[in-house]
Amino acid sequence: MLTLLALSMALAQEPTDSPASPQPTDLPTDEVPVDSAEAPTGETAAPAPVGPTAARRCADAAEGTEIEVCLQLVSESPDEVDAIATALVAHIDQASSGDRDLLGALLLLVSDETGVQGAKRLGELADPRALGPLTHAGETRESEVAIAAAKALTAYPEAIEPLSRWVVDRDLDVEVRRAAAEALGELGSDAAADALLVTLRSRRVPSPLRSTVMDVVASKYPTRTDELGGQVTRDGSAWLAGGGAFGLGYAMSMAGAFGQAELAGFGAVTGGVAGGTLGWVAGRAWPMEAADASFITTTGMMATSGGVVVGAAFGDSTPWWTGLGAGAVGYGSAISFRRFHRGTVLDSLEASSLSAVTGLAAGSTAALLSRRNDWNWDGPTRQVNAPILAAGIGMLGGLAVGHAIAPSVDISRVDAPFMGLASGYGLAAGLLYPGRRRGTYPWLGLAAGSLAGYGIAGVLDVPSDVVLGAGAGAAYGGVVGAGIGMLAAPMDTTTFQRDDRLISAVALAGTTAGLGVGTYLAATNDDVVDKGDVLFTGLVTGWAAWQSSGWFSVSRPRLGTKNVDGVFVLAPAVAGGVAAALSPYYDVPISYSFTGVSMGLWGGYLGGTIAELSDANALHPNAVLQYALIGSNVGIGAGIVLALPPLQASPLVIGLANAGGVLGGSVFALGTAFVGNEPDLILSVSLIGAGLGFTGGAIVGAVVHRKGGTREIAGLQLPGIHLPGRWSFSPSAFPDTENTLHYGATLSVTEW
């Protein structure tokens, strides 16, 4: 801690004259040997001498003649801090009264226990040499000491520079910045007022700091209050308009609902228009920060919604009154406490989301613990719906907690994928819960996952590639678990039904295991995940989903008495999961992925069309789907062959072939539809057109590729017709016998 004292006191400018005092005898007294610089010329210089210890020199300096040297020794000899401190304290009484008070205050400042007291004492001394230590303390010490340092700097007119920096420094605690603003107000100079007004024009100024600055300007610089008008970094008029529209629209809708003419909708529209207008006008007349306006609007809206939900538990017209009361409290509280709100617009939205999620969690939990309408409320005929009541209370409580903690929870855009993953896993866990009563489990799981993700996203700071790997692993693990569960679950040969609880339990276990495996593989993979890896993983996942669901549908009607359908679900998921997990290691180019999937689509189209034309459905159901599945796999295999050596077909060739095939098949099918409506004829002609278009597109692509660039497509030369002679064609006018002109053209052929 004395290092801070040394670094700050090194700024002392003038030596202090004080009477000499006898040197203490209990300190080291090593003498200085002959300096090596004084060695005779031509002789080797002696090693650097060992001079007096830092404590000895400090004791000498503490007599009052070299105070600056004493204090600077700490930074030069950090291993002798204790001895230097002893010397300083022992000789502090030997200094003059001014130095003695300054040194005592500095000793208090550098102590963690007495730092606030030391800052106050330095402010009372008004010694110019304390400006440096106070500035250093305000920028490096804990908030309490820094705030005391800011207040102490009000005694120093030269403190405008550090205080102006502090008030706009986003790295400092907001309370320190507020103390700096108040200190600028105490200085009372035009430069200090300018610094405060510059702060108001800065971006992303916290609401408490903005309120403090405006109050200081209004109270300490009344002649500058005209400059406060419109001093906002983000205009909150739109938020105020939304809050006014919602609040007045609700009140007018309620008035219409209780009338005999049932004009609730009319009241909502007119109230919304009027309230929105009033809110907008108020925001333009009395500018307010978007952070404050969003705090008022979201609090009022969510409080009203929570009150409506609470009232819905009692039925009848109660929701109108509870919503109105809760909304009034919400709007009123937000207006009253907005000066103390430290959050941003994003924080207000976070609090609103937390309110909704908390209400969902409370309602779902209550639904699990109680039966519907099982709470008697002071009478045999008056009952309360416990889940709805719990949901409403949870919304109101979550709103209050959300506004309290959101400013302290650091959530950024990079945390959104992780929060989505946590919410998705919670929903999946609720859907796969192996119980017979699953009605509320998905909502409870969604709420629990969202709350957990919100709470730990900012702490864990999970990279997006790890989130992607975890999500893919969870999806594959769930499908693999479902397939294993299908194989393990016994089937009733009479009803052809199985106990889904075992399948759900294994699927949930697979989802959890896949989540862990995916996270581990992504976190330990040193290769950079690029767009090619993401595309390949997405395409492989799509293929696995298509194959698993398709083969499951094909196998069920034919193999329903056996558990073979689990194999068809399991095999594609395992293959896709392994391919996705290994994608970063063999780095599949984007062109290869597109080639494979495009050829797979062609194979599926050809397989389904052939099955339809051959009337394969007459032999067994889902034959078209089966042929399409087989064809897609054959097409993907063909695409891999085309992409890999030795063929290595150009992506340009494949792309133009695909475009030509799609265009040819569509044109032929549409043309045939004009002359007939026979499905088989249309499919046959479409198949022919697709083949011709695919072939033509491939030829054009090959020609363009050989020319070395796509721009050469305009230079393709088609075969021309060469006629003998020279031909010319021009417009002409011909008079008739009555000299009337007739217009036409002249064709001349020469050199035949």
C-alpha positions in Angstrom: 0.0 0.0 0.0 2.9 2.4 0.7 3.8 2.0 -3.0 0.8 4.1 -3.8 2.1 6.7 -1.2 5.4 6.8 -3.0 4.1 7.1 -6.5 1.8 9.9 -5.5 4.1 11.9 -3.2 6.8 11.8 -5.9 4.7 14.7 -7.4 5.6 17.0 -4.4 7.2 20.0 -5.9 9.0 22.1 -3.2 11.4 21.0 -0.6 10.5 21.9 2.9 12.8 23.8 5.3 12.7 22.4 8.8 15.2 22.2 11.6 17.5 19.3 11.6 17.1 16.5 14.1 19.4 13.9 15.3 19.4 10.7 13.2 17.9 7.7 14.9 20.4 5.0 15.9 18.1 2.0 15.5 18.2 2.1 11.7 20.9 0.6 9.3 23.8 2.9 8.7 25.7 1.4 5.8 28.2 3.9 4.5 28.8 4.8 0.9 32.1 3.5 -0.4 34.1 5.3 -3.0 32.1 5.9 -6.1 33.2 3.9 -9.1 33.0 7.0 -11.2 36.0 8.4 -9.2 38.4 5.6 -10.1 41.7 6.8 -11.6 41.8 7.1 -15.4 42.9 3.9 -17.1 42.0 1.7 -14.2 39.1 -0.7 -14.3 36.1 0.8 -12.6 35.1 -0.8 -9.3 31.7 -2.5 -9.0 28.8 -0.3 -8.2 28.9 0.4 -4.4 26.3 -0.5 -2.0 25.0 2.8 -0.6 22.9 3.4 2.5 19.8 1.4 2.7 16.5 2.9 1.6 15.4 3.1 5.2 18.5 5.1 6.2 18.1 7.5 3.3 14.4 7.9 4.2 15.3 8.7 7.8 17.7 11.4 6.6 15.2 12.8 4.2 12.4 12.8 6.8 14.3 15.5 8.7 12.5 17.9 6.4 15.2 18.7 3.7 14.5 15.9 1.2 10.9 14.7 1.7 10.4 14.0 -2.0 13.4 11.7 -2.0 12.1 9.8 1.0 8.8 9.1 -0.6 10.2 8.1 -4.0 12.3 5.4 -2.4 9.4 3.1 -2.1 9.1 2.7 -5.8 12.9 2.2 -6.1 13.2 -0.3 -3.2 9.9 -2.2 -2.9 11.5 -4.9 -0.9 12.2 -2.4 2.0 8.7 -1.0 2.2 8.3 -2.0 5.9 11.6 -0.4 6.9 10.8 2.8 5.0 7.4 3.0 6.7 9.0 2.7 10.1 11.5 5.5 9.3 8.7 7.7 8.0 6.5 7.3 11.0 9.5 7.6 13.4 10.5 11.0 11.9 7.1 12.4 11.1 7.2 14.6 14.2 10.5 16.1 13.2 9.0 17.8 10.1 7.4 21.2 10.0 3.7 21.4 10.9 2.5 21.6 7.3 4.5 18.6 6.2 3.6 16.7 9.3 -0.1 17.2 8.6 0.3 16.3 4.9 2.3 13.1 5.6 -0.2 12.1 8.2 -3.1 12.5 5.8 -1.3 10.6 3.1 -0.6 7.7 5.5 -4.4 7.6 6.2 -5.2 7.8 2.5 -3.1 4.8 1.5 -4.6 2.6 4.2 -7.6 0.5 3.2 -9.2 1.1 6.6 -8.7 4.9 6.8 -8.7 5.9 3.1 -11.9 7.9 3.3 -10.7 9.8 6.3 -7.4 10.5 4.6 -9.1 11.9 1.5 -11.2 14.2 3.7 -8.2 15.5 5.6 -6.3 16.2 2.4 -9.3 18.2 1.2 -9.3 20.2 4.4 -5.5 20.9 4.1 -5.9 22.4 0.6 -2.2 21.7 0.0 -1.4 21.8 -3.7 0.9 18.7 -3.3 -2.2 16.6 -2.4 -3.7 17.1 -5.8 -1.7 14.2 -7.3 -2.4 11.7 -4.6 -6.1 12.5 -4.6 -6.3 12.1 -8.4 -4.5 8.8 -8.2 -6.8 7.6 -5.4 -9.9 8.6 -7.4 -8.8 6.6 -10.4 -7.5 3.4 -8.7 -9.0 3.0 -5.3 -12.3 1.4 -4.3 -15.5 3.4 -4.8 -15.8 4.7 -1.2 -12.3 6.2 -1.3 -12.7 7.4 -4.8 -15.9 9.2 -3.9 -14.2 10.8 -0.9 -11.3 11.9 -3.2 -13.7 13.5 -5.6 -15.3 15.5 -2.8 -11.9 16.5 -1.5 -10.9 17.9 -4.9 -13.5 20.6 -4.5 -10.9 22.5 -2.6 -8.6 22.6 -5.6 -9.5 24.8 -8.6 -6.9 22.9 -10.7 -9.1 19.7 -10.2 -11.3 20.6 -13.2 -9.2 18.4 -15.5 -9.3 15.1 -13.6 -13.0 15.6 -12.5 -14.0 16.3 -16.1 -12.3 13.1 -17.2 -14.0 11.1 -14.4 -17.5 12.2 -15.1 -17.3 10.8 -18.7 -15.1 7.7 -18.0 -17.3 4.7 -18.5 -14.8 2.4 -16.7 -15.4 4.2 -13.4 -18.3 3.3 -11.1 -21.4 5.4 -11.8 -21.4 6.6 -8.2 -17.8 7.9 -8.6 -18.9 9.7 -11.7 -21.8 11.3 -9.9 -19.5 12.5 -7.1 -17.3 14.0 -9.7 -20.3 15.8 -11.2 -21.2 17.2 -7.8 -17.6 18.3 -7.2 -17.7 20.2 -10.5 -20.8 21.9 -9.3 -18.9 23.0 -6.1 -16.1 24.5 -8.1 -18.4 27.1 -9.5 -16.4 28.0 -12.6 -17.6 28.3 -16.2 -15.1 25.6 -17.2 -16.8 23.2 -14.7 -20.2 24.1 -16.1 -19.0 23.4 -19.6 -17.7 20.0 -18.6 -21.1 19.1 -17.1 -22.9 20.2 -20.3 -20.5 18.2 -22.4 -21.3 15.1 -20.3 -24.9 15.5 -21.1 -24.1 15.5 -24.8 -22.2 12.3 -24.5 -23.6 9.0 -25.6 -24.8 6.2 -23.3 -24.8 8.3 -20.1 -26.4 6.3 -17.3 -29.7 7.6 -16.1 -28.6 8.3 -12.5 -25.6 10.3 -13.7 -27.7 12.3 -16.2 -30.1 13.2 -13.4 -27.3 14.3 -11.1 -25.7 16.4 -13.8 -28.9 18.1 -14.7 -29.7 18.8 -11.0 -26.2 20.2 -10.4 -26.4 22.5 -13.4 -29.9 23.7 -12.4 -28.8 24.4 -8.8 -25.2 25.6 -9.1 -25.3 27.2 -12.5 -28.8 28.7 -12.8 -27.7 31.0 -15.7 -26.9 27.9 -17.8 -30.2 26.1 -17.3 -31.4 27.1 -20.8 -28.8 24.8 -22.2 -30.4 21.8 -20.5 -33.3 21.7 -23.0 -33.2 18.7 -25.3 -30.0 17.4 -23.8 -30.6 13.7 -24.4 -28.5 11.2 -26.2 -31.4 8.9 -27.1 -34.9 10.4 -27.4 -37.5 8.6 -25.4 -40.6 10.1 -27.1 -41.4 6.9 -28.9 -41.4 4.9 -25.6 -43.5 7.5 -23.9 -46.0 7.4 -26.8 -46.2 3.6 -26.5 -46.6 3.8 -22.7 -49.3 6.4 -23.0 -51.2 4.5 -25.7 -51.2 1.3 -23.6 -52.2 2.9 -20.4 -54.9 5.2 -21.6 -56.1 2.6 -24.1 -56.5 0.1 -21.3 -58.4 2.6 -19.1 -60.8 3.6 -22.0 -61.3 -0.1 -22.9 -62.3 -0.8 -19.3 -64.7 2.0 -19.4 -66.3 0.7 -22.6 -66.5 -2.8 -21.2 -68.5 -1.7 -18.2 -71.0 0.2 -20.3 -74.2 -1.3 -21.7 -73.2 -0.7 -25.3 -70.1 -3.0 -25.1 -67.7 -0.4 -26.6 -64.5 -1.9 -25.2 -62.8 -2.1 -28.6 -63.8 1.5 -29.4 -62.5 2.7 -26.1 -59.2 0.8 -26.6 -58.6 2.4 -30.1 -59.5 5.9 -29.1 -57.6 5.7 -25.8 -54.6 4.3 -27.6 -54.6 7.2 -30.2 -55.1 9.8 -27.5 -52.6 8.3 -25.1 -50.0 7.9 -27.8 -50.4 11.5 -28.9 -50.1 12.8 -25.3 -47.0 10.7 -24.6 -45.3 11.9 -27.8 -46.1 15.5 -27.1 -44.8 15.2 -23.5 -41.6 13.6 -24.7 -41.0 16.4 -27.2 -41.8 19.1 -24.7 -39.9 17.7 -21.8 -37.1 15.6 -23.4 -36.4 12.3 -21.6 -33.8 9.7 -22.1 -34.9 6.5 -23.9 -33.6 4.5 -20.9 -35.9 6.3 -18.5 -38.9 6.3 -20.8 -38.5 2.6 -21.5 -38.3 2.0 -17.8 -41.6 3.8 -17.2 -43.3 2.1 -20.2 -42.3 -1.4 -19.6 -42.9 -1.2 -15.9 -46.5 0.1 -16.5 -47.3 -2.4 -19.2 -46.0 -5.5 -17.4 -47.5 -4.4 -14.1 -50.9 -4.0 -15.8 -50.5 -7.4 -17.5 -49.6 -9.1 -14.2 -52.5 -7.5 -12.5 -54.9 -8.8 -15.2 -53.5 -12.3 -14.7 -53.9 -12.1 -10.9 -57.5 -11.0 -11.4 -58.2 -13.7 -13.9 -57.7 -16.2 -11.0 -60.9 -14.8 -9.4 -63.0 -14.6 -12.6 -65.9 -12.2 -13.4 -64.8 -8.6 -13.8 -62.0 -8.7 -11.3 -59.2 -8.7 -14.0 -60.2 -5.2 -15.1 -59.9 -3.7 -11.7 -56.7 -5.6 -10.7 -55.1 -4.6 -14.0 -56.0 -1.0 -13.6 -54.7 -0.9 -10.0 -51.4 -2.7 -10.8 -50.9 -0.5 -13.8 -51.4 2.7 -11.8 -48.9 1.5 -9.2 -46.5 0.4 -12.0 -46.6 3.7 -13.9 -46.5 5.8 -10.7 -43.6 3.9 -9.2 -41.6 4.0 -12.4 -42.1 7.8 -12.7 -41.1 8.3 -9.0 -38.0 6.0 -9.1 -36.7 6.7 -12.6 -33.9 9.0 -11.2 -32.5 6.0 -9.3 -32.8 3.6 -12.2 -29.4 2.7 -13.5 -30.5 0.5 -16.5 -30.6 1.0 -20.2 -33.3 0.2 -22.8 -32.0 -3.3 -23.0 -32.1 -3.7 -19.3 -35.8 -2.7 -19.3 -36.5 -5.3 -22.0 -34.6 -7.9 -20.0 -36.7 -7.1 -16.9 -39.9 -7.5 -19.0 -38.8 -10.8 -20.4 -37.8 -11.9 -16.9 -41.3 -11.0 -15.7 -42.9 -13.1 -18.3 -40.6 -16.1 -17.7 -41.0 -15.9 -14.0 -44.8 -15.8 -14.3 -44.6 -18.9 -16.6 -42.4 -20.7 -14.1 -44.6 -19.9 -11.1 -47.8 -20.9 -12.9 -46.4 -24.1 -14.2 -45.1 -25.0 -10.7 -48.4 -24.3 -9.1 -50.2 -26.4 -11.7 -48.0 -29.3 -10.8 -48.6 -28.9 -7.0 -52.3 -28.3 -7.1 -55.4 -29.3 -8.9 -57.4 -26.8 -10.9 -59.6 -24.5 -8.8 -58.8 -26.4 -5.6 -58.3 -23.3 -3.4 -61.4 -22.2 -1.4 -61.4 -18.5 -0.8 -63.4 -17.6 2.3 -66.5 -19.4 1.1 -67.8 -22.6 -0.4 -68.8 -20.9 -3.7 -65.7 -18.6 -4.2 -62.7 -20.4 -5.6 -59.4 -19.3 -7.0 -57.4 -20.8 -9.9 -54.1 -21.4 -8.2 -51.9 -21.7 -11.3 -53.2 -18.4 -12.8 -52.9 -16.6 -9.4 -49.3 -17.9 -9.1 -48.5 -16.8 -12.6 -49.7 -13.3 -12.0 -47.8 -12.9 -8.7 -44.7 -14.4 -10.4 -45.0 -11.7 -13.2 -45.2 -8.9 -10.7 -42.4 -10.2 -8.6 -40.2 -11.0 -11.6 -40.8 -7.5 -12.9 -39.5 -5.9 -9.6 -36.5 -8.3 -9.4 -35.8 -7.9 -13.1 -35.5 -4.1 -12.8 -33.3 -4.5 -9.7 -30.8 -7.0 -11.2 -30.9 -6.3 -15.0 -28.4 -3.3 -14.8 -25.9 -5.5 -13.0 -26.3 -8.5 -15.3 -24.0 -8.0 -18.3 -25.8 -9.5 -21.3 -24.6 -8.9 -24.8 -25.5 -10.2 -28.2 -22.9 -13.0 -28.1 -24.8 -14.4 -25.1 -28.1 -14.7 -27.0 -27.2 -18.1 -28.6 -26.4 -19.6 -25.2 -29.6 -18.4 -23.7 -31.5 -19.8 -26.7 -29.7 -23.2 -26.2 -30.6 -23.2 -22.5 -34.3 -22.4 -23.2 -34.4 -25.1 -26.0 -32.9 -27.7 -23.7 -35.4 -26.9 -21.0 -38.3 -27.2 -23.4 -36.9 -30.5 -24.8 -36.5 -31.8 -21.2 -40.1 -30.9 -20.5 -41.4 -32.5 -23.7 -39.4 -35.7 -23.1 -40.2 -36.0 -19.4 -41.2 -39.7 -18.9 -44.4 -39.1 -17.1 -48.0 -39.5 -18.1 -48.9 -35.9 -17.0 -46.8 -33.7 -19.3 -49.2 -30.8 -19.8 -47.1 -28.3 -17.8 -43.7 -29.8 -17.9 -42.7 -28.2 -21.3 -43.6 -24.8 -20.0 -41.9 -25.3 -16.8 -38.8 -26.6 -18.6 -38.8 -23.6 -20.9 -39.0 -21.2 -18.0 -36.4 -22.9 -16.0 -34.0 -23.1 -19.0 -34.6 -19.4 -19.8 -33.9 -18.3 -16.2 -30.8 -20.5 -15.9 -29.5 -19.2 -19.3 -30.1 -15.6 -18.3 -28.4 -16.1 -15.0 -25.2 -17.7 -16.2 -24.8 -16.4 -19.8 -22.8 -13.4 -18.8 -20.7 -15.4 -16.4 -19.7 -18.3 -18.6 -19.4 -16.3 -21.8 -19.7 -19.3 -24.1 -18.4 -18.8 -27.6 -20.9 -19.3 -30.5 -19.1 -22.3 -32.0 -19.4 -24.1 -28.6 -23.1 -23.3 -28.5 -23.5 -24.6 -32.0 -21.7 -27.8 -31.2 -23.7 -28.3 -28.0 -27.0 -27.7 -29.8 -26.1 -30.1 -32.6 -25.0 -32.7 -30.1 -28.2 -32.4 -28.1 -30.3 -32.8 -31.3 -28.4 -35.9 -32.4 -28.3 -37.3 -28.9 -32.1 -37.0 -28.6 -32.7 -38.8 -31.9 -30.2 -41.5 -31.1 -31.8 -42.0 -27.7 -35.2 -42.2 -29.3 -34.0 -44.9 -31.6 -32.4 -46.9 -28.8 -35.6 -46.5 -26.8 -37.6 -47.9 -29.7 -35.4 -50.9 -29.9 -35.6 -51.5 -26.1 -39.3 -50.8 -25.5 -41.5 -53.9 -25.7 -44.5 -53.8 -28.1 -48.0 -55.1 -27.4 -48.7 -57.5 -30.3 -52.4 -56.9 -29.9 -52.5 -53.1 -30.0 -49.1 -52.6 -31.7 -48.4 -50.0 -29.0 -45.3 -49.4 -26.8 -44.7 -47.7 -23.5 -43.6 -44.3 -24.6 -42.2 -43.4 -21.2 -39.2 -45.7 -21.8 -38.6 -44.1 -25.2 -38.9 -40.6 -23.7 -36.5 -41.4 -20.8 -33.8 -42.8 -23.1 -34.3 -39.8 -25.6 -33.9 -37.4 -22.7 -30.8 -39.1 -21.5 -29.5 -39.0 -25.1 -30.2 -35.3 -25.4 -28.3 -34.6 -22.2 -25.4 -36.8 -23.2 -25.3 -35.3 -26.7 -25.3 -31.8 -25.2 -22.2 -32.7 -23.1 -20.4 -34.5 -25.9 -21.1 -31.6 -28.4 -19.9 -29.1 -25.9 -16.7 -31.0 -25.2 -15.9 -31.6 -28.9 -16.5 -28.0 -29.8 -14.5 -26.6 -26.8 -11.5 -28.8 -27.3 -11.4 -28.4 -31.1 -8.5 -26.0 -32.0 -9.5 -25.7 -35.6 -11.4 -22.5 -36.4 -15.0 -23.1 -37.3 -15.7 -21.4 -40.6 -18.7 -21.0 -42.9 -18.0 -24.2 -44.6 -18.1 -26.2 -41.4 -21.4 -24.5 -40.4 -23.0 -25.2 -43.8 -21.8 -28.8 -43.9 -23.1 -29.4 -40.3 -26.5 -27.9 -41.2 -26.8 -29.9 -44.4 -25.8 -33.1 -42.7 -28.3 -32.5 -39.9 -31.0 -31.9 -42.5 -30.1 -35.1 -44.3 -30.2 -37.0 -41.0 -33.6 -35.6 -40.1 -35.0 -36.4 -43.5 -33.7 -39.9 -43.5 -34.8 -40.7 -39.9 -38.3 -39.4 -40.2 -38.7 -40.8 -43.7 -37.5 -44.3 -43.0 -39.5 -44.3 -39.8 -42.7 -43.5 -41.8 -41.9 -46.2 -44.4 -41.1 -48.9 -41.8 -44.0 -48.4 -39.4 -46.9 -49.8 -41.6 -44.9 -52.8 -42.7 -42.8 -53.6 -39.7 -45.2 -52.5 -36.9 -45.1 -55.7 -35.0 -41.3 -55.5 -34.7 -38.9 -53.0 -33.2 -37.0 -52.6 -36.5 -38.3 -49.0 -36.9 -35.8 -48.0 -34.2 -33.0 -49.0 -36.4 -34.2 -46.7 -39.2 -34.3 -43.8 -36.7 -31.0 -44.7 -35.1 -28.8 -45.3 -38.1 -29.1 -41.9 -39.9 -28.7 -40.1 -36.6 -25.5 -41.9 -35.8 -24.1 -41.3 -39.3 -25.1 -37.7 -39.3 -23.8 -37.1 -35.8 -20.4 -38.6 -36.6 -20.1 -36.6 -39.9 -21.0 -33.4 -38.1 -18.6 -34.0 -35.3 -15.7 -34.6 -37.7 -16.5 -31.7 -40.0 -13.9 -29.3 -38.5 -11.2 -31.9 -39.0 -11.6 -32.5 -42.7 -12.8 -29.0 -43.6 -15.4 -29.7 -46.4 -15.4 -26.9 -49.0 -18.7 -25.1 -49.5 -18.8 -26.1 -53.2 -18.7 -29.8 -52.2 -21.6 -29.4 -49.8 -23.7 -27.7 -52.4 -22.8 -30.3 -55.0 -23.8 -33.2 -52.7 -27.1 -31.7 -51.6 -28.1 -30.6 -55.1 -27.5 -34.0 -56.5 -29.3 -35.5 -53.6 -32.4 -33.4 -54.4 -32.2 -34.6 -58.0 -32.0 -38.2 -56.8 -35.0 -37.7 -54.6 -37.0 -36.1 -57.5 -36.1 -38.9 -59.9 -36.8 -41.7 -57.4 -40.2 -40.2 -56.4 -41.2 -39.6 -60.0 -40.2 -43.1 -61.1 -42.2 -44.6 -58.3 -45.3 -42.5 -59.2 -45.1 -43.4 -62.9 -44.7 -47.1 -62.1 -47.7 -47.0 -59.7 -45.5 -48.5 -56.9 -48.0 -47.4 -54.3 -50.4 -50.1 -55.4 -47.9 -52.7 -54.2 -47.2 -51.2 -50.8 -47.9 -47.9 -49.1 -45.4 -45.0 -48.9 -43.6 -46.4 -51.9 -43.0 -43.0 -53.4 -41.4 -41.8 -50.2 -39.3 -44.9 -50.1 -38.0 -44.5 -53.6 -37.4 -40.8 -53.0 -35.3 -41.7 -49.9 -33.3 -44.2 -51.9 -32.9 -41.8 -54.8 -31.7 -39.0 -52.6 -29.0 -41.2 -51.1 -27.9 -42.3 -54.6 -27.8 -38.7 -55.7 -25.7 -37.6 -52.7 -23.3 -40.4 -53.5 -23.1 -39.3 -57.1 -22.5 -35.7 -56.0 -19.6 -36.9 -53.8 -18.1 -38.8 -56.8 -18.4 -35.7 -59.0 -16.8 -33.4 -56.4 -13.9 -35.6 -55.4 -10.9 -36.5 -57.6 -10.4 -37.5 -60.3 -13.6 -35.9 -61.7 -13.7 -32.8 -59.5 -16.5 -31.2 -61.4 -16.6 -27.5 -61.3 -19.2 -25.9 -59.1 -20.1 -23.7 -62.1 -20.9 -26.8 -64.2 -23.0 -28.3 -61.4 -24.8 -25.0 -60.8 -25.7 -24.4 -64.4 -26.8 -28.0 -64.8 -29.1 -27.7 -61.8 -30.5 -24.4 -63.1 -31.1 -25.9 -66.5 -32.7 -29.0 -65.1 -35.1 -27.1 -62.9 -36.0 -24.7 -65.8 -36.4 -27.5 -68.3 -38.6 -29.6 -66.1 -40.8 -26.6 -65.1 -41.2 -25.4 -68.7 -42.1 -28.9 -70.1 -44.5 -29.6 -67.2 -46.3 -26.2 -67.6 -46.4 -26.6 -71.4 -48.0 -30.1 -71.1 -50.5 -28.8 -68.6 -52.0 -26.5 -71.4 -53.0 -29.5 -73.5 -54.0 -32.1 -70.9 -54.3 -32.8 -67.2 -53.1 -36.4 -67.1 -50.7 -36.6 -64.1 -48.5 -39.3 -65.6 -48.1 -37.5 -68.8 -47.1 -34.3 -67.1 -44.6 -36.1 -64.9 -43.1 -37.9 -67.9 -42.7 -34.8 -70.0 -41.3 -33.0 -66.9 -38.8 -35.7 -66.5 -37.7 -35.4 -70.1 -37.5 -31.7 -69.9 -35.5 -31.9 -66.7 -33.0 -34.3 -68.3 -32.6 -32.1 -71.4 -32.2 -29.0 -69.3 -29.7 -30.6 -67.0 -27.6 -31.8 -69.9 -27.8 -28.4 -71.7 -26.9 -26.6 -68.5 -23.9 -28.9 -67.9 -22.7 -28.3 -71.5 -22.9 -24.5 -71.2 -21.2 -24.7 -67.8 -18.4 -26.8 -69.2 -17.9 -24.3 -72.1 -17.8 -21.3 -69.7 -15.5 -23.1 -67.4 -13.0 -23.9 -70.1 -13.0 -20.2 -71.2 -11.7 -19.3 -67.7 -14.5 -17.2 -66.2 -18.1 -16.6 -65.9 -17.9 -13.3 -67.7 -17.1 -15.2 -70.9 -20.6 -16.5 -71.2 -21.5 -13.4 -73.2 -18.8 -14.4 -75.7 -20.3 -17.7 -76.6 -20.5 -18.0 -80.4 -23.4 -20.0 -81.9 -23.1 -21.6 -85.4 -24.0 -18.9 -88.1 -25.5 -19.2 -91.6 -23.2 -17.9 -94.4 -25.0 -16.9 -97.7 -23.1 -16.2 -100.9 -22.7 -12.6 -102.1 -23.2 -9.3 -100.3 -26.6 -8.5 -99.0 -27.9 -5.0 -98.1 -31.3 -3.9 -96.8 -32.4 -0.2 -96.5 -35.7 1.8 -96.3 -36.9 3.4 -99.5 -39.7 5.6 -101.0 -41.3 5.0 -104.4 -43.6 7.4 -106.4 -46.5 5.9 -108.3 -48.0 7.2 -111.6 -49.7 10.0 -109.7 -46.5 11.0 -108.0 -47.7 9.8 -104.6 -44.9 8.5 -102.5 -45.1 4.9 -101.1 -42.6 3.8 -98.4 -41.0 0.4 -98.3 -37.5 -1.2 -98.3 -34.9 -2.2 -100.8 -33.0 -5.5 -100.7 -29.9 -5.6 -102.9 -27.6 -8.6 -103.6 -24.3 -8.2 -105.3 -21.2 -10.3 -106.0 -23.3 -13.5 -106.0 
